[in-house]
Amino acid sequence: MNSIVLVFSLFLVLIFDAEAAQQREIFTLISNKDINKLTEYYKTNPIKEIEFSNLLNSNVSVVVFAAMESNSEILSFYARQGFDLRKRHEEFEFQLGGNLLHDAASGCNMDTFSYLVSEGLDLQEPNDKGYVPLDIARMFQCPSIEQFILEKLNLAK
């Protein structure tokens, strides 16, 4: 009986180590903004949404990571693969779930932020703490994103 438990435990360790290594490779390609290598990687590996990152030990998906890393080209790649960029994501540890605009606003990258707005993300959707993207832009001192939001909201009125 103990040997079965030991074998099963080793099997689980190998699976999680392999998954963490795969996530590390994907997140490194995203962080390096290397769309060509990412595309090549997915030619031999199935594209799947990472809902929980063993590597980062949190609920950071590939699209959340791409938004945080300010990479609209990679976000566009994932959108073409069928990923829903408008899907609300949950973050349980710090209760900061929201839409990708919250993540993009924290990265202060106007290109990524405006791309996500063009994809239909809601500028006024609050995250789990009640903060809207404008609040996040102000917290992270991103005046270009703050101005962009204010102009978009004025146009909507």
HUPEBEL-V449229 format. One record per residue. N is the residue number from 1. RES is the residue in one small letter. SS is DSSP state (H for helix, E for strand, - for the rest). NEAR is the number of other C-alpha atoms within 8 Angstrom. Layout:
<<N:RES:SS:NEAR> <N:RES:SS:NEAR>>
//
This chain:
<<1:m:-:4> <2:n:H:5> <3:s:H:6> <4:i:H:7> <5:v:H:8> <6:l:H:8> <7:v:H:8> <8:f:H:8> <9:s:H:8> <10:l:H:8> <11:f:H:8> <12:l:H:8> <13:v:H:8> <14:l:H:8> <15:i:H:8> <16:f:H:9> <17:d:H:8> <18:a:H:8> <19:e:H:9> <20:a:H:11> <21:a:H:9> <22:q:H:8> <23:q:H:11> <24:r:H:9> <25:e:H:8> <26:i:H:10> <27:f:H:10> <28:t:H:8> <29:l:H:12> <30:i:H:15> <31:s:H:9> <32:n:-:6> <33:k:-:8> <34:d:-:9> <35:i:H:10> <36:n:H:6> <37:k:H:8> <38:l:H:11> <39:t:H:8> <40:e:H:8> <41:y:H:8> <42:y:H:9> <43:k:H:7> <44:t:H:6> <45:n:-:6> <46:p:-:6> <47:i:-:6> <48:k:-:4> <49:e:-:7> <50:i:-:8> <51:e:-:7> <52:f:-:9> <53:s:E:13> <54:n:-:10> <55:l:-:8> <56:l:-:6> <57:n:-:7> <58:s:E:9> <59:n:-:10> <60:v:-:12> <61:s:-:11> <62:v:H:10> <63:v:H:10> <64:v:H:10> <65:f:H:11> <66:a:H:14> <67:a:H:16> <68:m:H:11> <69:e:-:10> <70:s:-:12> <71:n:-:12> <72:s:H:12> <73:e:H:7> <74:i:H:11> <75:l:H:12> <76:s:H:8> <77:f:H:8> <78:y:H:10> <79:a:H:10> <80:r:H:7> <81:q:-:7> <82:g:-:6> <83:f:-:8> <84:d:-:6> <85:l:-:11> <86:r:-:9> <87:k:-:6> <88:r:-:8> <89:h:E:8> <90:e:-:9> <91:e:-:11> <92:f:-:8> <93:e:-:5> <94:f:-:5> <95:q:-:9> <96:l:-:10> <97:g:-:11> <98:g:E:12> <99:n:-:14> <100:l:H:15> <101:l:H:14> <102:h:H:12> <103:d:H:11> <104:a:H:15> <105:a:H:16> <106:s:H:11> <107:g:H:11> <108:c:-:14> <109:n:-:10> <110:m:H:8> <111:d:H:8> <112:t:H:12> <113:f:H:13> <114:s:H:8> <115:y:H:9> <116:l:H:13> <117:v:H:11> <118:s:H:7> <119:e:-:8> <120:g:-:7> <121:l:-:12> <122:d:-:8> <123:l:-:10> <124:q:-:6> <125:e:-:9> <126:p:-:10> <127:n:-:12> <128:d:-:9> <129:k:-:7> <130:g:-:6> <131:y:-:10> <132:v:-:12> <133:p:H:13> <134:l:H:12> <135:d:H:8> <136:i:H:12> <137:a:H:15> <138:r:H:10> <139:m:H:7> <140:f:-:10> <141:q:-:7> <142:c:-:12> <143:p:H:8> <144:s:H:8> <145:i:H:14> <146:e:H:11> <147:q:H:8> <148:f:H:8> <149:i:H:10> <150:l:H:8> <151:e:H:8> <152:k:H:8> <153:l:H:8> <154:n:H:7> <155:l:H:6> <156:a:H:5> <157:k:-:4>>
//
